């Protein structure tokens, strides 16, 4: 609901409640309570921003806005480091299908693969029929004809030697048979390169994440990527760390991909810098994580070092002024004060408030954004 409409509705409701009173009842006590709850100057008991920047929010309005608070507890928290990363496919699952030679793509048993289709390891996705120029095809056919002639001669020689078995040394008969077998294999290979198609097999189980808009009969070059397969249940995050020793002090890690919190498991790090940074690999262990390959993520690494602060959920934070971070503190029953703080990421769901908060402060953890819209 739009905040202005909600505030107008609440104001009208409060006015209606006051109009329902009649002369037969004693409202002297109610008048005292109303005057005590109202802000200075005799203003009506409605949500408004006071001269000192704080907010006066009556209890009924707090319930309407869904305001929830949490008492701050300051203690020792694990120090964290934020890293830039991105979602990648787990190297142990899925894979990539490339053309081993230039050819024409033909549909597989289930038709042309499309993005999102589930496949199993070893499944025939499509067929790749080789293509060649006129001169190359002519040379292949000439080579095939020559092999067929040699094969006919070799077959005749073997038959004659078999008829003269005993008169011809056995080693010559064996040599003729071996030569015949070799010619048969060479003929099969050359014939296959001219007419037969090569199956394109799925290197792993998962879903097809990209098919590169292939259509039946499309001519592709050698080494061209045709299909990419990923397992959506087994994804990973790669992050870049500018401190090579971060892996030694790493305790746990989590990530935030837009609004999705991910629990991570540290796999390892390389020993070669990339763009002056060390790549770290994490496996996503969160169930049913709705993220995509290539999506940027903010990785929060928890180290063995400690810092003083209070742990609060991320929705408690709000931006003010020139991008400063602040919290709404519930100082009185119907009064909220905006307090600027210094924060540090604790994990994907919580932040550590290191400055600007005191022990026992009641901090708004739900509805802080609505309070910030009050003018």
C-alpha positions as CSV (number, residue, x, y, z in Angstrom):
1,X,0.0,0.0,0.0
2,X,1.2,3.5,-0.8
3,X,2.5,5.2,2.3
4,X,0.6,8.4,1.8
5,X,-2.7,6.6,1.3
6,X,-2.0,4.5,4.4
7,X,-1.2,7.6,6.5
8,X,-4.4,9.4,5.3
9,X,-6.5,6.4,6.2
10,X,-5.0,6.1,9.7
11,X,-5.6,9.9,10.3
12,X,-9.3,9.6,9.2
13,X,-9.8,6.6,11.5
14,X,-8.4,8.4,14.5
15,X,-10.7,11.4,13.8
16,X,-13.7,9.1,13.4
17,X,-12.9,7.5,16.8
18,X,-13.0,10.9,18.4
19,X,-16.3,11.8,16.8
20,X,-18.0,8.7,18.1
21,X,-17.8,10.0,21.8
22,X,-21.2,11.3,23.3
23,X,-22.1,13.5,26.2
24,X,-23.3,10.8,28.6
25,X,-19.8,9.5,29.3
26,X,-17.0,11.0,31.3
27,X,-14.0,11.6,29.0
28,X,-11.9,13.6,31.4
29,X,-9.3,10.8,31.8
30,X,-9.2,10.2,28.0
31,X,-8.5,13.8,27.5
32,X,-5.6,13.6,29.9
33,X,-4.2,10.6,28.1
34,X,-4.5,12.2,24.7
35,X,-2.8,15.4,25.9
36,X,0.0,13.3,27.4
37,X,0.5,11.3,24.2
38,X,0.3,14.3,21.8
39,X,3.4,16.1,20.8
40,X,4.2,19.6,22.2
41,X,2.1,22.5,20.9
42,X,-1.2,20.7,21.2
43,X,-0.9,18.9,17.8
44,X,-3.3,16.0,17.1
45,X,-2.1,12.5,17.8
46,X,-1.1,11.6,14.3
47,X,2.1,10.4,12.7
48,X,4.4,13.3,12.0
49,X,8.1,14.4,12.0
50,X,9.0,16.7,14.9
51,X,11.2,19.8,14.9
52,X,14.3,17.8,16.1
53,X,14.0,15.3,13.3
54,X,12.5,12.5,15.4
55,X,9.1,10.9,14.6
56,X,5.9,10.8,16.6
57,X,4.2,7.6,15.8
58,X,1.0,6.6,17.7
59,X,0.6,3.0,18.7
60,X,-2.2,2.3,16.2
61,X,0.0,3.6,13.4
62,X,2.9,1.4,14.5
63,X,0.7,-1.6,14.2
64,X,-0.5,-0.5,10.8
65,X,3.0,0.0,9.6
66,X,4.2,-3.4,11.0
67,X,6.9,-1.8,13.2
68,X,9.1,-4.4,14.9
69,X,12.0,-3.7,17.2
70,X,15.0,-5.6,18.6
71,X,17.1,-4.7,21.6
72,X,20.7,-4.3,20.7
73,X,23.3,-6.5,22.4
74,X,26.9,-5.3,21.9
75,X,29.6,-8.0,22.1
76,X,32.5,-9.7,20.2
77,X,31.7,-10.5,16.6
78,X,33.7,-12.2,13.9
79,X,35.4,-9.7,11.6
80,X,34.4,-10.0,8.0
81,X,35.7,-9.0,4.6
82,X,33.5,-8.3,1.5
83,X,34.6,-9.6,-1.8
84,X,33.2,-9.2,-5.3
85,X,32.3,-12.5,-7.0
86,X,30.0,-14.1,-9.5
87,X,27.9,-17.3,-9.8
88,X,29.6,-20.0,-11.9
89,X,28.8,-23.6,-12.7
90,X,30.4,-26.2,-10.5
91,X,33.4,-27.5,-12.4
92,X,32.6,-31.1,-11.3
93,X,29.2,-31.1,-12.9
94,X,27.7,-30.1,-16.3
95,X,29.9,-29.3,-19.2
96,X,30.2,-27.8,-22.6
97,X,29.5,-29.4,-26.0
98,X,31.8,-28.2,-28.9
99,X,32.0,-29.1,-32.5
100,X,35.1,-31.3,-33.1
101,X,35.0,-30.4,-36.9
102,X,33.2,-28.2,-39.2
103,X,29.8,-29.7,-40.0
104,X,26.0,-29.4,-40.2
105,X,24.0,-29.9,-37.0
106,X,21.1,-32.3,-37.3
107,X,18.4,-33.0,-34.6
108,X,18.8,-35.7,-32.1
109,X,16.3,-38.4,-31.0
110,X,14.3,-35.8,-29.0
111,X,14.7,-32.9,-31.5
112,X,16.9,-29.9,-31.3
113,X,17.9,-29.2,-27.7
114,X,16.5,-26.0,-26.2
115,X,17.4,-24.0,-23.1
116,X,15.9,-25.5,-19.9
117,X,15.6,-29.1,-21.1
118,X,16.8,-31.7,-18.7
119,X,19.4,-34.1,-20.0
120,X,21.3,-37.1,-18.6
121,X,25.0,-37.9,-19.0
122,X,25.7,-39.6,-22.3
123,X,22.4,-38.6,-23.9
124,X,22.6,-37.9,-27.7
125,X,21.7,-34.2,-28.0
126,X,22.2,-33.8,-31.8
127,X,24.3,-35.1,-34.7
128,X,27.1,-33.4,-36.5
129,X,27.4,-34.2,-40.2
130,X,30.8,-33.2,-41.7
131,X,30.9,-30.7,-44.5
132,X,33.7,-30.1,-47.0
133,X,34.4,-28.3,-50.2
134,X,34.1,-29.9,-53.6
135,X,37.8,-30.5,-54.0
136,X,38.2,-32.0,-50.6
137,X,35.2,-34.3,-51.2
138,X,36.6,-35.3,-54.5
139,X,40.0,-36.2,-52.9
140,X,38.2,-38.2,-50.2
141,X,36.2,-40.2,-52.8
142,X,39.3,-40.8,-54.8
143,X,41.1,-42.1,-51.7
144,X,38.1,-44.3,-50.9
145,X,38.2,-45.8,-54.5
146,X,41.9,-46.5,-54.2
147,X,41.4,-48.2,-50.8
148,X,38.6,-50.3,-52.3
149,X,40.9,-51.5,-55.1
150,X,43.7,-52.3,-52.7
151,X,41.1,-54.1,-50.5
152,X,40.0,-56.3,-53.5
153,X,43.6,-57.2,-54.3
154,X,44.2,-58.1,-50.6
155,X,41.1,-60.3,-50.4
156,X,42.2,-62.2,-53.5
157,X,45.7,-62.7,-52.1
158,X,44.3,-64.1,-48.8
159,X,42.0,-66.5,-50.6
160,X,44.8,-67.8,-52.8
161,X,47.1,-68.3,-49.8
162,X,44.3,-70.1,-47.9
163,X,43.9,-72.5,-50.9
164,X,47.7,-73.1,-50.9
165,X,47.9,-73.6,-47.1
166,X,50.8,-75.9,-46.4
167,X,52.7,-74.9,-49.5
168,X,52.9,-71.2,-48.5
169,X,54.6,-70.3,-45.2
170,X,52.2,-69.5,-42.4
171,X,53.8,-66.1,-41.7
172,X,53.0,-64.9,-45.3
173,X,49.3,-66.0,-44.8
174,X,49.2,-64.2,-41.4
175,X,50.8,-61.0,-43.0
176,X,48.2,-61.1,-45.8
177,X,45.3,-61.3,-43.3
178,X,46.7,-58.5,-41.2
179,X,47.1,-56.3,-44.3
180,X,43.5,-57.1,-45.3
181,X,42.2,-56.1,-41.8
182,X,44.1,-52.8,-41.9
183,X,42.7,-51.9,-45.3
184,X,39.2,-52.7,-44.1
185,X,39.6,-50.3,-41.2
186,X,41.0,-47.6,-43.3
187,X,38.1,-47.9,-45.8
188,X,35.6,-47.7,-42.9
189,X,37.3,-44.5,-41.5
190,X,37.4,-42.8,-44.9
191,X,33.8,-43.7,-45.7
192,X,32.7,-42.4,-42.3
193,X,34.4,-39.1,-42.9
194,X,32.4,-38.7,-46.1
195,X,28.9,-39.7,-45.1
196,X,28.3,-40.6,-41.5
197,X,27.5,-38.1,-38.7
198,X,29.1,-37.9,-35.2
199,X,26.8,-37.9,-32.2
200,X,27.0,-35.0,-29.8
201,X,26.8,-36.4,-26.3
202,X,25.9,-34.7,-23.0
203,X,29.1,-34.6,-20.9
204,X,27.0,-34.5,-17.6
205,X,23.5,-34.5,-16.2
206,X,21.6,-31.2,-15.7
207,X,19.7,-28.7,-17.8
208,X,20.8,-27.0,-21.0
209,X,21.6,-23.4,-20.0
210,X,22.4,-22.2,-23.5
211,X,21.9,-23.6,-27.0
212,X,23.2,-20.6,-28.9
213,X,20.1,-20.5,-31.1
214,X,21.0,-23.5,-33.1
215,X,18.6,-24.7,-35.7
216,X,18.5,-27.9,-37.8
217,X,21.0,-27.9,-40.7
218,X,23.0,-25.0,-39.3
219,X,26.7,-25.1,-40.4
220,X,29.1,-24.6,-37.5
221,X,32.9,-24.3,-37.3
222,X,35.3,-26.6,-35.5
223,X,35.6,-25.8,-31.7
224,X,32.4,-23.7,-31.8
225,X,30.4,-24.0,-28.6
226,X,27.1,-25.6,-29.3
227,X,25.5,-26.4,-25.9
228,X,26.2,-25.6,-22.3
229,X,24.9,-27.9,-19.5
230,X,24.7,-26.9,-15.8
231,X,23.3,-28.7,-12.8
232,X,21.1,-26.0,-11.0
233,X,21.5,-27.9,-7.7
234,X,25.3,-27.7,-7.7
235,X,26.5,-24.1,-8.4
236,X,29.5,-22.3,-7.2
237,X,30.8,-18.8,-6.5
238,X,34.1,-17.4,-7.6
239,X,35.4,-14.4,-5.7
240,X,38.6,-12.3,-6.1
241,X,40.6,-11.6,-2.9
242,X,43.4,-8.9,-2.9
243,X,44.9,-10.4,0.3
244,X,46.6,-13.7,-0.6
245,X,46.5,-14.8,3.1
246,X,42.7,-14.6,3.5
247,X,42.3,-18.3,3.0
248,X,44.3,-19.0,6.2
249,X,42.0,-17.0,8.5
250,X,38.7,-17.9,6.7
251,X,36.1,-19.4,9.0
252,X,32.9,-19.4,7.0
253,X,31.4,-17.5,4.1
254,X,28.0,-16.4,2.7
255,X,27.0,-14.4,-0.3
256,X,24.3,-11.9,-1.3
257,X,23.1,-12.1,-5.0
258,X,20.7,-9.2,-5.3
259,X,18.2,-10.0,-2.6
260,X,19.0,-13.8,-2.3
261,X,21.1,-14.9,0.6
262,X,23.4,-17.9,-0.1
263,X,25.3,-20.1,2.3
264,X,28.7,-21.0,1.0
265,X,31.3,-23.7,1.6
266,X,34.9,-22.8,1.0
267,X,36.5,-25.2,-1.6
268,X,40.0,-23.6,-2.1
269,X,42.0,-20.9,-3.8
270,X,44.4,-20.8,-6.7
271,X,48.0,-19.8,-6.4
272,X,48.2,-17.6,-9.4
273,X,47.0,-13.9,-9.3
274,X,44.4,-12.8,-11.8
275,X,44.2,-9.0,-12.3
276,X,46.3,-8.6,-9.1
277,X,43.8,-10.7,-7.1
278,X,43.6,-14.3,-5.9
279,X,40.5,-16.3,-7.1
280,X,38.7,-18.1,-4.3
281,X,36.1,-20.9,-5.0
282,X,33.0,-21.5,-2.9
283,X,30.3,-24.1,-3.3
284,X,26.7,-23.0,-2.8
285,X,25.1,-25.2,-0.2
286,X,21.7,-23.4,0.1
287,X,18.8,-25.4,-1.1
288,X,16.7,-24.2,-4.0
289,X,18.8,-21.1,-4.6
290,X,17.3,-19.1,-7.4
291,X,20.4,-17.6,-9.0
292,X,21.8,-17.7,-12.6
293,X,25.2,-18.4,-14.1
294,X,27.2,-15.1,-14.4
295,X,25.1,-13.2,-11.8
296,X,27.2,-10.9,-9.7
297,X,27.3,-11.7,-5.9
298,X,28.8,-10.0,-2.9
299,X,30.7,-12.6,-0.9
300,X,31.1,-12.0,2.9
301,X,34.0,-13.9,4.3
302,X,34.0,-14.4,8.1
303,X,37.6,-14.5,9.5
304,X,39.0,-15.6,12.9
305,X,39.6,-12.0,13.9
306,X,37.0,-10.2,16.2
307,X,35.4,-6.8,16.5
308,X,33.1,-5.1,18.9
309,X,29.5,-4.4,17.8
310,X,25.9,-5.4,17.7
311,X,24.4,-7.8,15.2
312,X,21.3,-6.6,13.4
313,X,19.4,-7.8,10.3
314,X,20.0,-5.9,7.1
315,X,16.4,-4.5,6.8
316,X,17.1,-2.4,9.9
317,X,19.4,-0.2,7.9
318,X,18.3,2.8,5.9
319,X,20.1,5.4,3.8
320,X,20.0,9.1,4.7
321,X,21.5,12.3,3.3
322,X,24.6,11.8,1.2
323,X,24.4,8.0,1.3
324,X,25.0,7.7,5.0
325,X,23.7,4.6,6.9
326,X,21.3,5.1,9.8
327,X,19.0,3.2,12.1
328,X,15.6,4.1,13.7
329,X,15.8,3.8,17.5
330,X,12.6,3.4,19.5
331,X,13.4,5.8,22.4
332,X,9.9,6.3,23.8
333,X,6.5,4.6,23.5
334,X,5.6,6.7,20.5
335,X,8.9,8.4,19.5
336,X,11.5,7.2,17.1
337,X,14.9,8.8,16.6
338,X,17.1,8.5,13.5
339,X,20.7,7.6,14.4
340,X,23.7,7.5,12.0
341,X,25.9,4.5,12.5
342,X,28.9,2.8,11.1
343,X,28.4,-0.8,9.8
344,X,30.3,-3.7,8.6
345,X,28.9,-6.8,6.8
346,X,28.6,-9.8,9.1
347,X,27.0,-12.3,6.7
348,X,24.4,-12.3,3.9
349,X,21.5,-11.6,6.3
350,X,23.1,-9.5,9.2
351,X,25.2,-6.5,9.7
352,X,27.6,-5.5,12.5
353,X,26.9,-2.1,14.0
354,X,30.3,-0.9,15.2
355,X,29.6,2.7,16.1
356,X,26.6,4.9,16.9
357,X,24.6,2.3,18.9
358,X,24.4,1.7,22.7
359,X,23.7,-1.4,24.7
360,X,20.0,-2.0,25.1
361,X,18.8,0.4,22.4
362,X,15.6,-0.8,20.8
363,X,16.2,-0.8,17.1
364,X,13.5,-1.0,14.4
365,X,14.2,-4.1,12.3
366,X,10.9,-4.1,10.3
367,X,9.3,-1.0,8.8
368,X,12.4,1.2,8.9
369,X,12.0,2.0,5.2
370,X,8.4,3.3,5.9
371,X,9.5,5.5,8.7
372,X,12.2,7.0,6.5
373,X,9.5,8.1,4.0
374,X,7.7,10.3,6.5
375,X,8.2,14.0,5.7
